[in-house]
Amino acid sequence: MQSVKYYNEWFMNFAPATYIEARSNAIERVDEMLQATDSFNQLSVQSLKDMPDSLAILRMSTTPPIARDRLAGLAGVSRVFVKSMESGQLPPRMQENMLQSSIAKILEIVNRLLDREIMPWLKDRKTPTEKERLLAASIIADRLCGSLADPIIRNEQERRQLQSIKEYLLAKGYKQVDPKEIDDTVLMQAGTFAVHMNVPVRISESQEVKMPVDVAVKRRNARGVEMPILIECKSAGDFTNTNKRRKEEATKMGQLRGTYGNGVEFVQFLCGYFDSGYLGYEAAEGIDWVWEHRIDDFAKLDL
């Protein structure tokens, strides 16, 4: 299968470099945190308030490294609170005393579980040598990247797929526009495309939500109120996960049809492990696809 071969060649050629770059950035982040907290000797509520996203680093600094939900359970705080911190934000509506109490509970668990084998200076609250600090930073960064390996590869794959579509459309004479400047999806200007666009869909008679779409393209010969083609980038490194996820696209298609009618065009841009079972399911839902290794097939959509 050519798509599998295409994905595997990309993975072997580019995934290691992508991971190495991510690990290098992670080492830098961990080392910055170590230096900012006197190598974890001065961990405090204020230090976490100043660097809330560093909580992910702390989870990987314990023995054993702990998952987000496990930390929330041990500390007796909400999963939403932990997730919010790791996204770099403090809950804006939380009262200050509750905020400080929640962070203090997290720090109590972290301090008890800190890995003193890779950070031996903590046993006597000493200052580590630069070599000791950098070695610990490397180990923690490896753990951090290991827990994020799939998202790191998936994000890089999506970036590359979007770049491929962008280059294809620009070469065809299309103009990229800012999705924020589009007030109504059906009124997109002919011959334009937008990346990461939110398309309004109705999920009930009284409720409307915004559906994120990777690319929206309005044909050059489209009439004024014609719906743009909506493209979703999909990649997969094995057959199992694709079949688990196939209902997601069917749900999206149902919502799009319910809002814009049966003529809506929803196309997947596929790379990797998508078998006949997956494709048959999508086809039955009226979802078309273009293989990344055959990107010129977009021409069959009159683009």
N, C-alpha and C positions, 0 to 999 in steps of 0.2 A: 504494500500500500504506500503510494508516494507521499501522502501526508504524514504518515508515521516516520518515514525516512527523512523527510524535510525537518520535522520536529527534532528527531534524534540528532541530526547533523548540527542543527542550531544549538541544541543542548550541549553537545560535546565540545563545540567550538567556542561558545560564548558564556554558558552558564558558570563554568569555573571562574572566569574573569569577573563576572558580575558578582559572584559570591565573595571573591577575594576583595573586591572594592568595598562591598558592604561590610565585610569584616574589618577592613582597615578603618573605615569610618566609625565602626562600633568601638574599636580599640581607643580611638581618639576621644569618643564621647565618654567611655568608662574612665579613662585616665583623667579627663577634665573633672569628672565628678569626684574621683578619689582625691585630687588635689584641692578641690573646693571644700572638702569635708575632712581635711587632715587624714586622708586615707581611711575614712569611715570611723576615725576616732571621735569625730565631732558631728556625728549624725544628729540632727535635731528636727523638731517640727518646722522651724523656720527654713531649714535647708530644703525640706521637701516642698514647702510652700513656694520657695523661690524656683525650684526645679521639679515641678510635679511629674513631668514625663520621665524623670530618673527613677521612678518607682519600678519600671520594667527592668532596669539595671539591678536594682536591689533584689528583685525576685530571683535573678540569675546569680546572685552573690551568696545565696544560702546553700546549705547542704541538708537535704537535696534541694536543687532548684525547684521552686514552687510555681504552680500555675496560678493565673489570675483569680479564678474562682476559689481555689484552695486558700489563697491568702485572705480573700474576703471572708471565707468561713472561719478561719482560725482567728482573725482579728475581730470578727463580729461586726463588720461593716458591709455595706451593700456592694454588690457587683458593679452597679452603675457608678458608684463613687470611685472604685478602683479604676474602672475603664475610663472615666472622665479624667482622672489624674494622669493616666498613661497617655492620653491624647494631648496632654499639655495644659489642661484646664482645671481650675478649681470650681466646684459647683457654685454659681453666682448667688443663688438664693439661700444657701446654707448659712445659718448663724455662725458667727466667729467662734463661739465656745464649742459648738458641735463640730465645726471643721477641725479645730485644734485637737479635740478629743478623738476624733476618728483617725487623724494622722498619728497621734500618739499611740493608739492601739496597734496600728500597722507597724510602727517602729519597734514596739515591744516585741512583736513576733519576729521581725527581721533581725533585731539584735540578738535574740536567743538562737537564731538559726544561721547566722553569718558563718561562712565557711572559713574557719580558722586554720585549716590545713593549707589553703592557698594564700591566706593572709595571716601568717603566724605572728605578725607584730601586734595584732589585736589582743593576744593573750596577756601582754604586759603593757598595752596601750603605748607602744613605742612608735617612732617614726620610721617607716621602712626605707631601705635604700631605693634608689631609682630603679635598679634592676629588679628588686622584689616587687615594687609597685607596677612596673610595666609587665612583668610576668603574670601577676594577678589580673591586670587589665586585659591581657590577651586571653586568658582562660575564661573570664567572665564574658568577654566579647564573643568568643566561640560559642558559649552556651546561648547567648542572646541570638546570634545568627542561626544557630541550630534550631531554635524554637521558631524562627521566622523564615526558615529556608524556603518553604513552599511559596509564601507570599512574595519573597524577594524575587524568585524566578518568575512567578506569575506576573508581577508588576512589570518586570523587564520585558516579558513576552508581550504584554498588552501595549507597552510603549512602542515596541518594534512594529506590531501589527497596525497601530494607529498611524505610525510614520509611513508605512507602506501604502495605506489607503490615501493618506494626504498627498504623497508624491504622485500616486496614480491620478488622482483627481486634478491636481495642479497641472500635470502634464496634458490633461484633456481640456484644459482651459477653464476649469472651475475656479471660483474665488472663495477663499475661506473667510467666514464672518464670525464675529463674536456672538455666542449663543445668548448672551445677556441683552443684545440689541434686538432680539427677535421677540416680538410681543405675541405673535400668534403663529403656531407651527405651520398651519396650512398657507399662511401668507408669506412664507420664506420667498425671497427673490429667486427667480429661475437662474440656474447656473451657479448656485452657491452651495456651500456645505458648512456645517458646524460640528465641532467635536465636543463631546461631553455635554450634551443638550438635555434639558429636562422637558419631557413632553407631558402635558396634562392628560390624564385619563380618568374616567369615571369608574369607581368601584361599586357605587350604589347610586340610587336616584338623588341622594342628598350629599354624597361625599365624592370629592375629587382629590386625586393625589398627583404628584409629579413623578413620572417614570424616567429614570436616567437612561439615556441612549448614547452609545459610544459615538456614532456618526449619523447625522441627518443630511441627506443630499436631495436637493431640488433639481430635477432634470432641466437641461437647458431649453428644451422644447415644451416644458410644462406650462399649463394654463394657470391663471392666477390663484385659484383656490385648490389646486391639486396637492394632495398630501405628499410630502417628501418621502423618499425611500429611507427606512430606518435600518441601520446596520449595527449589529452587535458582534464584537470581537470575542472569539472563544478559542482557547487552546487547552490541551490536555495531554498529560504525560502517561496516562494509562486509560484502559477502557472502562474500568469500574466506576470511576467518579463521573464520567460523562453520562452514564445511564442513570445515576442517582440524581443528576441535575437536569435531566431533560424536561421534567415537568415545569421547571421555572420558566422556560421560554414559552411553553404552551399557555401558561397562565398570563404571561405578558401579551401574547397574541390575542387571547380572549378579551382582555381589557382594552386593547387597541381597537379591535373590531367593534366592541360594544360602544366605543366612543366615536370612532371615525368611519365605521361601516366595513363591509366585507372587502372593499377594494384596497385596504391598507397593505403595504408591502413591508414585510419584516424579514430581513436577510441576515444570516449568520456568516461571519468571516472565520472559517475554521482552519485550525492547524493542529495536527497531532492525531490522537487516538479516538476517532469517531467511527463506530462500526455501523453496519447496515441496520441493526436494531435501533440505534439512536436516530439515524437518518430517516428511517421509515416512520418512526414516531413523530418526528418533526414535520415530515412531508404530509402526514395525515392531518396535522394541525394547520396546514397551509403555509408553513415556514420554509422558505427557500434558503440556499446556502451557496457560498463561493469558497473554493479552497484557496488558501494563501499561496500555494505553489502554482496556482493557475489564476492569478489575480486578473489577467486579461478577460476572464469570463464575466467580469462586471459589465463588459460591453453588451452581453446578452440581455442586460437589464435596461438597455438603451441609455446608458450613461455616456 
